[in-house]
Amino acid sequence: MVFTNVLPTGRLFASLALICAILAATLAPVTAGEVRFGKNVRVGGHDFSNQRFDSKNRARIYLYNHKPQKEGCVWRKDGHGGRVKICHLQRK
């Protein structure tokens, strides 16, 4: 009985490396980041003390050199089950 290689060893090694890379990428845990602002935290001169933002509660802060048209902060839905705090602030 004679056995022959279906794939040359170079292609076999490349395909195994590709399969391992795909498995590693799909099975790797997602890093969860969280930002906690402590005491006396200022963004553009505005107080953001004691607030916490993560993947479900995020923030978008726009700083302007002039007075913004929609001044202040508003919580909005992001469409993925979370909330976004949108702030239009004038730089102090």
N, C-alpha and C positions, 0 to 999 in steps of 0.2 A: 504494500500500500504506500502510495506517495502522497505526502501532504505539500500543498503549495500555499504560499502567502497570498491572501486576497489583497491586502494592502501592503505596499512596501513599508519597511520599518520607519522611515522618515515621516510618512503620512500617518502611520499608526500612532507614533509619538505625538505628532501635532494634533491629531483628533482627540487623544486622551488628555492632552494639556488643555484643549478647548473645553472639553467636558468638565474637567476639574475647575477651571476658571468660572464656568457658568454656575456650577454647584456652589462654589465658594461665595459668589456674588449673591445668589438667591438665599442661601442659608445664613449669611452674616447678619447679626443683629443690627437693627437700625439704631443709630445713635440719637438719643433724645436729649435735646438741649433745652435749658431753661435759664432765663435771665431774671435775677431778682435784684431790684434796685433797693438799696438800704437808705440810710438817713442822708439828707442833704445832697441828693442827686439832682443835677440840673442839666437840661438839654436845651441849648440855645437860650439860657437864662430863665427857663421855665421849670418849675418844681415837678419832678417825677419821682419823688420819694415813695418808698414802700409800695411799689407796684411789681407785679410778676407777669412775665410773658413767656409762653411756651408754644408748642405746635397748635394748640386749640385757641389760645388767646394771644393774638399778635398785635403789633403796633406799626403804624406807618406815620412817621412824623415829617411834615413838610415845614421847613423854615424859610421865611421870606425876609428880605431886607426892607420891604415896604409892608403896608398893612394888607393882609390877605382878604380876599373877597368873602370867604366863609371862615371867619375866625372862630377858633375853639376846637374842642374834641368831641367826637361822636363815635359810639360803638355801632358797627355794622356787621351783618352776617357775611361770611366769606364764601358761602356756597358749598363748603365741604364739611359742615358740622361744627365749625369754629366761629370765632368772632375776631374782628379787627378793629382796633382803636385808631381812628383816623384823626390826626391833629394837624390843623393849619395854624401855625404860630408865627408871630413876628419876632425876629431875632432881637434880643435886648442888648 
